[in-house]
């Protein structure tokens, strides 16, 4: 029982980390392009499936298409994704210079990260609520004693506190990364 709650909470943390990876900071990061979809022979494909993404320096990205005829499509997909980048190509590769973030843009990104973190905290609390409901049903059906219910509820609360603390630490690190 408690294992399923913990598994669900772990998945919430993994989802939070994935979401944070797509938030742009001042540094180049291949995960920024995770949501970019390229029209590949009529199918929208993730960028990393049609090209390799290299980070030669902290503020530059080089995208090398596996199929050179896709270079225009990839460039268009990056512009449509509205990441704030200006891709340029030399016929073989696409180069992207990552511009430094403005103070206003940093504040927006911190606000976005805060919203994502709050949604994750809410998800953790919803898992706790579901777990408590299940425990109460078990007590009603006689599978759990009153003392057992109290002990399991306390365990679930400790688990909830642990994961909310983890979300706070991950958020604090991301906020620091964005602001630096």
N, C-alpha and C positions, 0 to 999 in steps of 0.2 A: 504493500500500500504506500508506505512512505517512499519507497524506491521510485514509484511512478511519479510522485510529486517532485522528487529530486531530479529525475530525468527531464521532466517538463521545465523545471527551473533552469537546468543546464542548457536546454535548447533555447530558452529565452536569452540567456547570456550569450550564446553563440550567435543568435540573431542580432543582438545589440552590437557585437563586435563587427559583424558583417556590415551592418548599417553604418557604423562609424568609419569603416574602411573606405566607404564611398564618399565621405565628406572630405573635400579638398583642403589641404593645408598648404603652407608655402612651399612644400617640397614635392618633388615628383614621386608618384606612387602608381604602380600599374593597376591597383584596385580602383582607382578613380574611373577607369574605363569599363568597369564591370557592367554597367547599365547601357553601354553603347551597343546598338544593334546595327549591323551592316546588311544591306539588301544584297544577298548572295544568290544569284539566279532565281529571284522571286521569293526567296525565303529570308526572313530576318534572323541573322545569325549573330551570336556574341562576337565582339571584336577579337577576343583572344582565340577564337576558333578559325579565323581567317587571316590572322597576322600575328607576328611575334612583337612583343612590347619590351623594349630595352630602356633602361634608365642609366645613361652614361655619366650624368652629373646630377646634382641635387635639383637643378631647375630646368632640366631638359629631358624630353622623351623622344625616342626614335621608334617608329612603328614600321615594320617591314612586312608587307603583304606576302602571303604564300603564293598568290596569283597576282602578278603585276597589273593585270587588267582591272583589278579592284581598287586601285589607288584612288581614283576619283570618288568612288562610292564610300570608301573609308573616310576620306576627307569630308564629304558631305555629311556622313553619319556623326562625325565628331562635332561639326558645326550645329547640326540639328539637336544634338544632346544638350546644347546650351551649358557647356562646362566653363565657358569664358576663355577658351583657347582659340588661337589663330593658327591652324595647321598650315604648313607649307610643304610642297613636295618637289623632289628633283627628278621625278620619273621612276625612281627606284624605291625610295623610302619617304616617309612623312616625318617631318621634324616639328616638334612642338616645344616652344619656350614657355615655361611656366612663369607667368608674371607674378611679382610679389603681391600679396593680398593687401588691400586697403584696410584702414582701421574699421570703416563701416562694414565692409564685407566680412571681416573677422568677427564682428559683433553678431552679424546675421548667422554666421556658421555656428557660433557658440549657442545662439538661441535655438538653432535647428538641432544641435547635439543635445541640448537640455530637454527639448520636446521628445526626442527619441528615447533618452534615458528615463524620462517620466513615464512614457508609454511602457517601457520595460518594467519599471517598478509596479505599475498598475497590473501588468500581466502576472508578476510574481504574487501580488496580493490576491488576484483572482484565483490563482492556483491554490493558495492557502485557503481561500473561502471554499473552493470545491472540496479540498481535502477535509476541512472541518465538517462540511455537510455529509461527506461519506462516513466520517467517524461517528457523527450523531445517528446516522442510519444504522450503523453497526451496533451502537449501544441500544437502540430501540429494538433491534431484532435479537438482542441477547448475545451477540458475538463478542461484545466488549463490555466490561464492567464500568461503573462510574469512575473508579480510580484509574482504570485503563484508559478511559476517554481523556481524563485530565492529563495523564502522562503523554499520550499520543498528541494531544493538542499542544502541549508545551514543546514537544519535539518539533512539531510542524512550525511553531512560532520561531524556534531557534534557527531552523532551516531558512525560514523566510528572512529573518534578520541577517543571516550570513549572506544570502544572495543579494539583498538590498544593499548591504555594505559593499559587496563586489561591484554592483552597478555603479555606486557612488565613486569607487576608486577608478573604474574604467572611465567614467565621465570626467573626473578631475584630470586624469592623464590626457584625455582628448582635448579638454579645454586649454590645458597648458600648451599642448602641441599646436593648437590653432593660434593662440595668442603670441607664441614665440616665433 
